[in-house]
Amino acid sequence: MTFLSGYIAIIGPPNVGKSTLLNRILGRKVAIVSPKPQTTRNRIIGIHHEEGAQMVFIDTPGIHRTRTPLHQSMVASAVAAFQEVDILLVMIQLGERDDAAISPILNHLRGMKKPCLLLINKIDTGPKQTLLPLMADYGEKHPFDAILPISALKGDNVDLLLDELRSRLRPGPQFFPEDMETDQSENFLISEVIREKIYLQLRQELPYASAVTVETIDDLPGRELLMISARIHVETDSQKAIFIGRKGKMIQAVGRSARLDLEKIFGVRVYLDLTVRVEKNWTRDTRALRRLGY
């Protein structure tokens, strides 16, 4: 039997559910999610294995207007995926009819000679009567190969999406071994889990001023204990004070929540040591961005 494979990019504006869809397809968390937009900063690969087929998904940062070198790096990473993959999944959410963030994405699609599907996500949250007009509207804006309403959170029509993708795969190699679900390192996964908890615990713009690096990971033999030391980078002393919180309560809350998630992921007890360091204006410093992995 001919083996089928392909790279598939999930693209769209911030906060429409791209990472939630990737996690749903894989059946495990490889990409962090939060209610705040622009949570995903790096491209994340997730591999879906089937008998005789392999789908390599790329979860991209949300495409939005850029303000800083960090945002420019994020958007450039997403736009590059247009050319690098075999199939494009454009995701919007129910209710987005005249979103200004959609037009630049449609402009990038013009002239593309590859399958492109439109996903209308969060159909479980909005008025159903708006769905058909929205599908018709976007069908006129671009000749999508298919337009699918889905709920990435609840899994509605995700199987149908996989069927549509499978029918568009071409004969190709098995890019990754069957036991591999993501190309991300342990360090990256740990830092992303911590960053997710920062987005959930802190408000307003503070999470956007933070980055996380993992300093050490020690697996203690015979004790089923993972010792992790990580550092949260912020831009100002005042931000550092907020991240630590009164009597250390905020950093403790972030650490506790992250530790529980990491224990589920690794299947062992985790000791997580978090510290906060001021890295002045790192989001605007290209050298700092490279050092922090952006």
Summary of the structure (lengths in Angstrom):
residues: 294
radius of gyration: 20.0
end to end distance: 40.9
largest distance: 62.5
contacts: 926
relative contact order: 0.14
helix: 39%
strand: 25%
